[in-house]
Amino acid sequence: MVVASGTSNRHVGAMTEHLRRQLRKVGVKRTAIEGDQHCDWVLVDAGDIIIHLFRPEVRDFYRIERLWDKAFDEDDTDPAIAP
């Protein structure tokens, strides 16, 4: 998984188009892209690789990186579910 930011909607859109072309060039035929109409948050699903492209404000709002934060994992532990 890749998480990246562009500086504006236009920049995120250009990054999306560049990824689309480069993935096609290296032989990735089935690439699904969502969110490229508004370019606030674009998801590029290239099979084994998932790419999230954000505008800085949107990335800061969703903070998806915290899903891999150690503190987040510890808070999510439920002893009733533990094996």
Secondary structure in CASP SS format (residue, H / E / C, confidence):
PFRMAT SS
TARGET T0000
AUTHOR 0000-0000-0000
METHOD secondary structure of the structure
MODEL  1
M C 1.00
V E 1.00
V E 1.00
A E 1.00
S E 1.00
G C 1.00
T C 1.00
S C 1.00
N H 1.00
R H 1.00
H H 1.00
V H 1.00
G H 1.00
A H 1.00
M H 1.00
T H 1.00
E H 1.00
H H 1.00
L H 1.00
R H 1.00
R H 1.00
Q H 1.00
L H 1.00
R H 1.00
K H 1.00
V C 1.00
G C 1.00
V C 1.00
K C 1.00
R C 1.00
T C 1.00
A E 1.00
I E 1.00
E E 1.00
G C 1.00
D C 1.00
Q C 1.00
H C 1.00
C C 1.00
D C 1.00
W E 1.00
V E 1.00
L E 1.00
V E 1.00
D E 1.00
A C 1.00
G C 1.00
D C 1.00
I C 1.00
I E 1.00
I E 1.00
H E 1.00
L E 1.00
F E 1.00
R C 1.00
P H 1.00
E H 1.00
V H 1.00
R H 1.00
D H 1.00
F H 1.00
Y H 1.00
R C 1.00
I H 1.00
E H 1.00
R H 1.00
L H 1.00
W H 1.00
D C 1.00
K H 1.00
A H 1.00
F H 1.00
D H 1.00
E H 1.00
D H 1.00
D C 1.00
T C 1.00
D C 1.00
P C 1.00
A C 1.00
I C 1.00
A C 1.00
P C 1.00
END
